[in-house]
Amino acid sequence: MNPAAWADIAAGIRKVSGRAFAIESHAAIGGGCINQCYRVDGSARTYFVKINSPAQLPMFEAEAAGLAEIAASTSIRVPVPVCTGSDAHAAWIVLEYIPFSEAQSGSMAQLGAAVAALHRVTAQKFGWSRDNTIGATPQRNTPMEDWLGFFRECRLGFQLDLATRNHARRTLLDKGERLLSGLAPLFSNHAVKPALLHGDLWRGNVGFDGTGAPLVFDPAVYYGDRETDLAMTELFGGFSADFYAAYRDAFALDAGYEVRKQLYNLYHVLNHYNLFGGGYAVQAEVLIDRLLAEI
């Protein structure tokens, strides 16, 4: 990391806070595979800083806006975004530093109720005021009034186009096109309202503070079917039974969720194929086959 970038980060913190600040130490910490992540200390304050190439400033600006959108809902805690910026060497986002603790008795139920409260926040249209990213992949959020149109164009269709460019096998692509044209029967008993979504709600993006209270981070925010968030919680290990019970107690699910969740998780499985290749193509085709059998 270029020393000039650290100086620019400190200057950004001073400007936003209106207080003197100098970086006295910075230590690399885990934070995923996309960005370099650091704990930064100085002037009796601590921050969490993510760094990437200068071209990635829009990604960080969208992240900050997404965290602010969730924070405004007052449903669940997020790290407060402090500032974003870039120079010739790097782009960065500076966030509140929150020491994580272990979940306590009741923490997962509290998380389920909080996610349900997040999903009670609605908008007039699906999508969002800006595009963002899902992992390292661009995520289009063009506002639309029709959920199926939005999901076809900005979610599943977008990933299938990427898969075409990544030379996915023809059987997967052909089945994907058949699915795109036949989604309506999956929504015969499900009226979708534009709900505020975290957008990337797997357990790696959830933590607990020193009191055991839940928080979420690394969002891919937009307004969409609340079932998409809940479906993703079931990928990559899933959440505890207490989480799902609390969510359903607060916000009951419509019939057909067990099928639709496969559709919504197909988006993320295809994204993993487009990012990493490998066996995700087989997993995606299995999901498509199951969905085609339902329509």
C-alpha positions in Angstrom: 0.0 0.0 0.0 1.5 3.3 -1.1 2.2 5.7 1.9 0.5 8.5 0.0 -2.8 6.6 0.1 -2.6 6.2 3.9 -2.1 10.0 4.1 -5.1 10.6 1.9 -7.2 8.2 3.9 -6.3 10.1 7.1 -7.2 13.4 5.4 -10.6 12.0 4.4 -11.3 11.0 8.0 -10.2 14.4 9.3 -12.5 16.2 6.7 -15.6 14.1 7.5 -15.1 14.1 11.3 -14.0 17.7 11.7 -11.4 16.4 14.2 -7.7 15.9 14.1 -6.7 12.5 13.0 -3.4 10.8 12.2 -2.9 7.1 11.4 -0.6 5.6 14.0 -0.8 1.9 13.0 -2.6 -0.3 10.5 -2.8 -4.0 10.5 -4.2 -6.3 7.8 -7.2 -8.4 8.9 -9.5 -10.9 7.2 -12.3 -9.4 5.2 -13.0 -11.6 2.1 -11.2 -12.2 -1.2 -12.1 -9.0 -3.1 -10.5 -6.2 -1.0 -7.5 -5.6 1.2 -8.9 -5.0 4.7 -7.2 -3.2 7.7 -7.7 -2.2 11.2 -6.5 1.4 11.4 -5.7 3.1 14.7 -4.9 6.7 15.6 -5.8 9.6 17.7 -7.6 7.3 20.2 -9.9 6.0 17.4 -10.2 2.8 15.4 -11.6 2.3 12.0 -12.1 -0.6 9.5 -10.7 0.2 6.1 -11.2 -1.7 2.8 -8.9 -0.9 -0.1 -8.9 -1.8 -3.8 -7.8 -0.3 -7.1 -8.7 3.3 -7.9 -11.3 2.1 -10.5 -13.3 0.5 -7.7 -14.4 3.7 -6.0 -18.0 3.4 -7.4 -18.2 -0.1 -5.7 -17.3 1.5 -2.3 -19.6 4.4 -2.9 -22.5 2.0 -3.5 -21.5 0.0 -0.4 -21.6 3.2 1.7 -25.0 4.1 0.3 -26.3 0.6 0.9 -25.2 0.6 4.5 -26.8 4.1 5.0 -30.1 2.7 3.5 -30.2 -0.2 5.9 -29.2 2.1 8.8 -32.1 4.4 8.0 -34.5 1.5 8.4 -33.5 1.2 12.1 -34.1 -2.5 11.7 -30.6 -3.9 12.3 -27.2 -2.5 13.1 -24.6 -2.0 10.3 -21.1 -0.5 10.5 -21.5 3.2 10.0 -19.8 4.4 6.8 -17.3 7.2 7.6 -16.0 8.1 4.1 -15.0 6.9 0.7 -12.2 8.2 -1.5 -9.5 7.5 -4.0 -6.2 8.7 -5.3 -3.8 7.6 -8.0 -2.9 4.5 -5.9 -6.1 3.1 -4.4 -9.8 3.5 -3.6 -11.1 2.9 -0.1 -14.1 2.9 2.2 -13.6 3.7 5.9 -16.2 2.2 8.3 -16.9 2.1 12.0 -14.8 -0.6 13.6 -17.0 -3.1 15.5 -15.3 -5.8 17.6 -17.2 -9.0 17.0 -18.3 -11.5 19.6 -20.0 -14.9 19.6 -23.7 -15.2 19.2 -25.5 -15.6 22.5 -28.7 -17.3 23.5 -31.4 -15.5 21.6 -29.0 -13.8 19.1 -30.2 -15.8 16.1 -33.8 -15.2 16.9 -33.1 -11.5 17.3 -31.4 -11.6 13.8 -34.5 -13.3 12.3 -36.8 -10.6 13.7 -34.5 -7.9 12.6 -34.3 -9.2 9.0 -38.1 -9.4 9.0 -38.3 -5.7 10.1 -35.8 -4.8 7.3 -38.2 -6.4 4.8 -41.1 -4.4 6.1 -39.5 -1.3 4.6 -40.8 -0.9 1.0 -40.5 1.3 -2.0 -42.6 2.2 -5.1 -40.4 0.2 -7.5 -38.1 -2.7 -7.7 -34.4 -2.0 -8.0 -32.6 0.9 -6.5 -31.4 4.4 -7.2 -27.9 3.1 -8.2 -26.2 0.0 -9.5 -23.8 -1.9 -7.2 -22.0 -5.2 -7.1 -22.7 -8.8 -5.9 -19.3 -10.0 -4.9 -17.1 -8.6 -7.7 -19.9 -8.8 -10.3 -21.8 -5.7 -11.4 -25.4 -5.7 -10.3 -27.9 -3.7 -12.2 -30.7 -2.1 -10.2 -32.7 -0.3 -12.9 -36.0 0.7 -11.2 -39.0 -1.2 -12.6 -42.6 -1.6 -11.5 -42.8 -5.3 -12.5 -40.9 -7.8 -10.4 -40.7 -10.6 -13.0 -39.5 -8.1 -15.6 -36.8 -6.9 -13.2 -35.7 -10.4 -12.2 -35.6 -11.6 -15.8 -33.6 -8.6 -17.0 -31.4 -7.4 -14.1 -30.8 -10.7 -12.3 -31.2 -14.1 -14.0 -30.9 -12.8 -17.6 -27.9 -10.8 -16.7 -26.1 -13.8 -15.2 -27.0 -16.0 -18.1 -25.5 -13.4 -20.5 -22.3 -13.5 -18.4 -22.4 -17.3 -18.5 -22.6 -17.1 -22.3 -19.5 -14.9 -22.5 -17.8 -17.3 -20.1 -18.5 -20.2 -22.4 -20.9 -22.1 -20.3 -22.1 -25.3 -21.9 -25.0 -25.0 -24.3 -27.4 -27.3 -22.3 -27.2 -24.9 -19.3 -27.8 -21.9 -21.4 -30.7 -23.3 -23.4 -32.4 -24.5 -20.2 -31.8 -21.1 -18.7 -33.6 -19.4 -21.6 -36.5 -21.8 -21.2 -36.8 -20.9 -17.6 -36.6 -17.2 -18.2 -39.7 -17.4 -20.5 -41.7 -19.5 -18.1 -41.4 -17.9 -14.6 -44.9 -16.8 -14.2 -46.4 -20.0 -12.8 -44.0 -19.9 -9.9 -45.7 -16.7 -8.7 -49.3 -17.7 -9.0 -49.9 -17.4 -5.2 -47.2 -14.8 -4.4 -47.8 -11.1 -4.6 -44.4 -9.4 -4.5 -43.8 -6.0 -2.9 -40.5 -4.1 -3.3 -38.9 -4.9 0.1 -35.6 -3.5 1.3 -33.0 -6.2 0.9 -29.5 -6.8 2.2 -28.9 -8.5 -1.1 -26.0 -10.8 -0.1 -27.3 -12.3 3.1 -25.2 -15.3 3.8 -23.7 -16.1 7.1 -20.3 -14.6 6.2 -21.9 -11.2 6.1 -23.5 -11.4 9.6 -21.8 -10.8 12.9 -22.6 -10.1 16.6 -21.4 -7.3 18.8 -20.2 -7.5 22.4 -23.7 -7.8 23.7 -24.6 -10.5 21.2 -26.8 -8.2 19.1 -26.7 -9.0 15.4 -25.3 -6.8 12.7 -24.9 -7.1 8.9 -22.3 -5.8 6.5 -21.1 -6.1 2.9 -24.6 -5.4 1.4 -25.7 -5.6 -2.2 -28.8 -3.5 -1.5 -31.9 -3.1 -3.6 -35.7 -3.4 -3.3 -37.1 -6.8 -4.4 -38.8 -9.9 -3.3 -38.0 -10.5 0.4 -37.8 -14.2 -0.3 -34.5 -13.6 -2.2 -32.8 -12.6 1.1 -34.3 -15.5 3.0 -33.3 -17.9 0.2 -29.7 -16.9 0.3 -29.5 -17.5 4.1 -30.0 -21.2 3.2 -26.9 -21.3 0.9 -23.4 -22.1 2.2 -24.5 -23.7 5.4 -27.6 -21.8 6.4 -28.7 -20.2 9.6 -30.1 -21.8 12.7 -33.6 -22.9 13.3 -34.1 -20.1 15.8 -33.5 -17.6 13.0 -36.1 -19.0 10.6 -38.7 -19.5 13.4 -38.3 -15.9 14.5 -38.5 -14.6 10.9 -41.7 -16.6 10.1 -43.3 -15.5 13.4 -42.7 -11.9 12.4 -43.4 -12.1 8.7 -45.1 -15.3 7.4 -44.1 -16.7 4.0 -46.4 -17.4 1.1 -47.0 -20.9 -0.2 -44.5 -21.9 -2.9 -41.4 -20.4 -1.2 -39.7 -23.8 -1.2 -39.7 -23.8 -5.0 -39.0 -20.0 -5.5 -36.0 -20.1 -3.2 -34.3 -22.4 -5.7 -34.9 -19.7 -8.4 -33.5 -17.0 -6.3 -30.5 -19.0 -5.3 -29.9 -19.9 -8.9 -28.9 -16.2 -9.4 -26.1 -16.6 -6.8 -25.0 -20.0 -8.0 -24.7 -18.6 -11.6 -22.8 -15.6 -10.1 -20.3 -18.0 -8.5 -19.9 -19.8 -11.8 -19.2 -16.5 -13.5 -16.7 -15.6 -10.9 -15.0 -18.9 -10.1 -16.1 -21.5 -12.8 -15.9 -25.1 -11.8 -18.7 -27.2 -10.4 -21.1 -24.3 -10.0 -22.2 -24.9 -13.6 -23.4 -28.3 -12.7 -25.1 -27.0 -9.6 -26.9 -24.3 -11.6 -28.1 -26.8 -14.2 -29.5 -29.0 -11.4 -31.5 -26.1 -10.1 -32.8 -25.2 -13.5 -33.9 -28.7 -14.1 -35.8 -28.7 -10.8 -37.5 -25.4 -11.6 -38.4 -26.4 -15.2 -40.2 -29.5 -13.6 -42.4 -27.1 -11.7 -43.6 -25.0 -14.6 
